[in-house]
Amino acid sequence: MKIARSVSIVLAVVLPLAFSSGCATYRTISIAEQGSPKVFSGARLDVSAVLGDEFGLRKFKTDPPRYPLVDLPFSIALDTAILPLTVRAATGEFLSK
């Protein structure tokens, strides 16, 4: 019982934080343009924000989520789910140059 209660408390705190701060994957894919990072773009944006990598953040042309560490596991999951689409877009862009 204690484990189920602690899991529900953690979910009650973590999920609203993740959704209120915005999804990095959605942000980066929705504004993707020629030359912008596409493969695992949400996870890369989160990691750049956590590390304070200003050069990495400038590549995306969007603001990172407010809580990148909370968003990171969700971005990895969504980036993995759309991986076939982003790889196709990135390689098609590379081959067209």
C-alpha positions as CSV (number, residue, x, y, z in Angstrom):
1,M,0.0,0.0,0.0
2,K,2.8,2.4,0.9
3,I,4.5,1.9,-2.5
4,A,1.3,2.6,-4.5
5,R,0.6,5.7,-2.4
6,S,4.1,7.0,-3.0
7,V,3.9,6.3,-6.7
8,S,0.6,8.1,-6.9
9,I,2.1,11.1,-5.0
10,V,5.1,11.2,-7.3
11,L,2.9,11.0,-10.4
12,A,0.6,13.8,-9.0
13,V,3.6,16.1,-8.7
14,V,5.7,15.1,-11.7
15,L,3.1,14.9,-14.5
16,P,1.6,18.3,-14.0
17,L,5.1,19.8,-13.9
18,A,6.0,18.0,-17.1
19,F,2.9,19.1,-19.0
20,S,2.9,22.7,-17.7
21,S,6.5,23.3,-18.7
22,G,5.9,22.3,-22.3
23,C,7.1,19.4,-24.3
24,A,10.5,20.0,-25.9
25,T,9.9,17.5,-28.6
26,Y,6.7,19.2,-29.7
27,R,8.4,22.6,-29.6
28,T,11.3,21.6,-31.7
29,I,9.4,19.5,-34.3
30,S,6.7,22.1,-34.8
31,I,9.1,24.8,-35.8
32,A,11.7,22.5,-37.6
33,E,13.2,24.1,-40.6
34,Q,16.0,23.3,-43.1
35,G,19.2,22.7,-41.2
36,S,17.7,22.4,-37.7
37,P,18.3,19.3,-35.6
38,K,15.5,16.8,-35.9
39,V,16.6,13.4,-34.6
40,F,16.0,13.3,-30.8
41,S,15.6,17.1,-30.9
42,G,13.5,17.3,-27.8
43,A,16.0,15.3,-25.7
44,R,18.8,17.3,-27.2
45,L,17.1,20.6,-26.3
46,D,16.5,19.4,-22.7
47,V,20.1,18.3,-22.3
48,S,21.4,21.6,-23.7
49,A,19.2,23.5,-21.2
50,V,20.4,21.3,-18.3
51,L,24.1,21.8,-19.2
52,G,23.6,25.5,-20.0
53,D,25.0,25.1,-23.5
54,E,24.1,28.4,-25.2
55,F,25.4,27.3,-28.6
56,G,23.3,24.2,-28.5
57,L,20.2,26.1,-27.4
58,R,20.6,28.6,-30.3
59,K,20.4,25.7,-32.9
60,F,16.7,25.1,-32.0
61,K,15.3,28.6,-32.3
62,T,12.9,27.9,-29.5
63,D,13.0,28.2,-25.7
64,P,13.6,25.1,-23.6
65,P,10.9,23.9,-21.2
66,R,10.9,25.5,-17.7
67,Y,11.8,22.2,-16.1
68,P,14.0,20.3,-18.6
69,L,15.0,17.5,-16.2
70,V,11.3,16.7,-15.6
71,D,10.6,16.9,-19.4
72,L,13.6,14.8,-20.4
73,P,12.2,11.2,-19.9
74,F,9.0,12.2,-21.8
75,S,11.0,13.8,-24.6
76,I,13.1,10.7,-24.9
77,A,9.9,8.5,-25.1
78,L,8.3,10.8,-27.7
79,D,11.5,11.2,-29.7
80,T,11.9,7.4,-29.8
81,A,8.3,7.0,-31.0
82,I,8.7,9.4,-33.9
83,L,12.3,8.3,-34.7
84,P,11.4,6.8,-38.1
85,L,9.8,10.1,-39.2
86,T,12.6,12.3,-38.0
87,V,15.4,10.1,-39.5
88,R,13.6,10.1,-42.8
89,A,13.2,13.9,-42.7
90,A,16.9,14.4,-41.7
91,T,18.3,12.1,-44.3
92,G,16.1,13.4,-47.0
93,E,17.3,16.9,-46.2
94,F,20.9,15.7,-46.2
95,L,20.5,13.9,-49.6
96,S,18.9,16.9,-51.2
97,K,21.9,19.2,-50.7
